[in-house]
Amino acid sequence: MRYLTFALAKGRLAKKSLEILEQIGIYCEQMKDPDTRKLIFVNEELKLKFFLSKASDVPTYVEYGCADIGIVGKDTILEEGRNLYEVADFGIGRCRMCVAGPKSAKELLNHGQLIRVATKYPHIAKDYFYNTKHQTVEIIKLNGSVELAPIVGLSEVIVDIVETGSTLRENGLDVLEEICPLSARMVVNQVSMKMEQERITDIISKLRKAGLIQSGS
């Protein structure tokens, strides 16, 4: 039997994902060693491998078959746009992708004016404005605190992840439009879904029966 490989997004998401998987008997003790420098972790008994990667790389590893299964945020899946199957919603890390800005920017959104949009998620922003709103915009890619952009006049609005909205409010900004809900999702390599269908669907079925996931979108 070949190994089934999981790619997990580093940090809190990987920890929570493993806690969920452990509830259906999928575990990897090697990953619990805080001092380990290993890159790949193996459970020989279950014929499973695990590795941690930067969240934005998880869809790439899955698309190219280096991992059969990945667990990563919906925002990353949308932004990376890789060819893979999204099979389940883990329901952790719930938040929203939104358009935000000062209240005065609402009029610009309503009348389809040419505006500047600052964001860490240029693909999501472009898809929303061009294909959903049919509004021409200038996308400005930023890597830091995007809330700063409308305050200093770099953009009229931003597209960003919103959890509680407190950072927006503290800076005089509001959620103006909601693009989509976000949470951690399970994604599967398209070839793996055919070659390892029984094992993968068994994992999904056990998670669903335990009430740990919802269907993917």
TAGI-V213670 format. One record per residue. RES is the residue in three letters. NEAR is the number of other ideal C-beta (glycine too) atoms within 10 Angstrom. Layout:
# TAGI-V213670
{{RES:NEAR} {RES:NEAR}}
This chain:
# TAGI-V213670
{{MET:7} {ARG:10} {TYR:15} {LEU:20} {THR:21} {PHE:27} {ALA:26} {LEU:27} {ALA:22} {LYS:14} {GLY:11} {ARG:10} {LEU:21} {ALA:23} {LYS:12} {LYS:16} {SER:22} {LEU:18} {GLU:12} {ILE:19} {LEU:24} {GLU:11} {GLN:13} {ILE:17} {GLY:9} {ILE:19} {TYR:18} {CYS:18} {GLU:8} {GLN:13} {MET:19} {LYS:11} {ASP:10} {PRO:5} {ASP:4} {THR:10} {ARG:5} {LYS:12} {LEU:8} {ILE:11} {PHE:19} {VAL:17} {ASN:17} {GLU:8} {GLU:7} {LEU:15} {LYS:12} {LEU:21} {LYS:19} {PHE:26} {PHE:20} {LEU:18} {SER:19} {LYS:12} {ALA:23} {SER:14} {ASP:18} {VAL:31} {PRO:24} {THR:17} {TYR:21} {VAL:30} {GLU:18} {TYR:12} {GLY:13} {CYS:15} {ALA:28} {ASP:25} {ILE:29} {GLY:31} {ILE:26} {VAL:30} {GLY:22} {LYS:24} {ASP:24} {THR:23} {ILE:23} {LEU:19} {GLU:21} {GLU:18} {GLY:12} {ARG:17} {ASN:10} {LEU:24} {TYR:16} {GLU:18} {VAL:20} {ALA:23} {ASP:18} {PHE:24} {GLY:14} {ILE:18} {GLY:19} {ARG:13} {CYS:17} {ARG:17} {MET:23} {CYS:22} {VAL:23} {ALA:23} {GLY:29} {PRO:15} {LYS:10} {SER:9} {ALA:21} {LYS:15} {GLU:9} {LEU:18} {LEU:19} {ASN:11} {HIS:8} {GLY:13} {GLN:13} {LEU:10} {ILE:17} {ARG:17} {VAL:26} {ALA:25} {THR:24} {LYS:18} {TYR:24} {PRO:16} {HIS:13} {ILE:22} {ALA:25} {LYS:15} {ASP:15} {TYR:22} {PHE:23} {TYR:13} {ASN:8} {THR:11} {LYS:14} {HIS:8} {GLN:17} {THR:11} {VAL:23} {GLU:12} {ILE:18} {ILE:16} {LYS:12} {LEU:17} {ASN:6} {GLY:8} {SER:13} {VAL:23} {GLU:18} {LEU:14} {ALA:23} {PRO:23} {ILE:15} {VAL:8} {GLY:8} {LEU:14} {SER:24} {GLU:21} {VAL:28} {ILE:30} {VAL:26} {ASP:28} {ILE:17} {VAL:19} {GLU:11} {THR:8} {GLY:15} {SER:9} {THR:14} {LEU:19} {ARG:11} {GLU:9} {ASN:14} {GLY:12} {LEU:23} {ASP:14} {VAL:15} {LEU:19} {GLU:17} {GLU:12} {ILE:23} {CYS:14} {PRO:12} {LEU:21} {SER:16} {ALA:26} {ARG:25} {MET:25} {VAL:25} {VAL:24} {ASN:26} {GLN:13} {VAL:10} {SER:20} {MET:16} {LYS:9} {MET:14} {GLU:19} {GLN:11} {GLU:7} {ARG:17} {ILE:21} {THR:13} {ASP:12} {ILE:23} {ILE:18} {SER:11} {LYS:16} {LEU:21} {ARG:14} {LYS:10} {ALA:11} {GLY:9} {LEU:17} {ILE:22} {GLN:14} {SER:10} {GLY:17} {SER:12}}
